[in-house]
Amino acid sequence: MERVDDIPVLLATLKQMKVAETLDRHYPTGHRWQGELTFGEVACVWLSYIASEGDHRLCEVQPWAEQRLLTLSACLRAGSWGWCCC
């Protein structure tokens, strides 16, 4: 069982503010970008980590995300930012 905490609220707020869309518009991903998420969506996950954990170190995001993979997947839906069903 994983902890949900404040992640759905943070990601929903970032979506409402259109942070990912703005970042993607100004910093488009090139042909070398790998993965299902856009740069803006990845940045929103990092911003959620910063706000949730109070830590800005990028090296700690991957272990944090791996522990909350179901929550992040439900919130992001690999591109369509629907409301979380957590």
N, C-alpha and C positions, 0 to 999 in steps of 0.2 A: 504494500500500500504506500502510495506517495503523498506527500503533503502538497496541498494546492495553494495555501496561503493567499497572497494578494496578487498572484500572477494574472488571473483572469481580469481583474479590475484594471491592472496596469496596462495590459495589452489592449483591452477595450478602450481605455482612455487614449492610448497612442493611436489607435485606429480612428477614433472620433476626431482626433486632431490631424489626421491624414499625414502622419510623420513618415510612414513607409513610402507613400505615394510621392511625397515631396522629395525625399532622398533619392528614390528611383528616377525621378524626373531630372534631377540635377547631377546625379552620379549613376548613369546607366551601367548595367553589368555588361562586360564584354563577352566575346565568344569563349573565353577560357573559364568563365564562371561555372562552377560545378555545384550541383545541388538543386533541390526543388524550390527553395526559398530565394527571394530576391535579396539584393543588398539591403534594401530598406527594411525588409522583414527581419533579417539577421540583426541589423542595428537595433530594431525594436526589442528583440529578445535580449540583447546586451543592455539596453536601457532599462528593461524590466529587471534584469539581474542587479544592475547598479542601484535602482530604487528599492528593490526588495532586500538586498543583502548589505547595502551601504559599502560596497566594495567595487572599485572601478577596474580591477586587474582583469585583463582579457584572458589570461591563462587559467583563471578559475571558472570561467563561464562553461566550458565543456563538461567538467564533472557535475556542475550544478544542473545543467540542462539534461544530462544523462539520467540524473535522479528524478527529473520531472518530465520525462519524455511523453508520457500519456497526456499530461496536462497541456504541455506546449503543443502537441499534435492536435488535441481537441480544440485549442484556441486558435491555432493558425490554419489548420486544415490544409496545409501545403498550398497556400495561395489564396483561399477564400476565407476571409476573416469573419466567420460567423460568431454568434455568441457561444461561449463555451458551454459545453454540456457536462461539465464536471460536477 
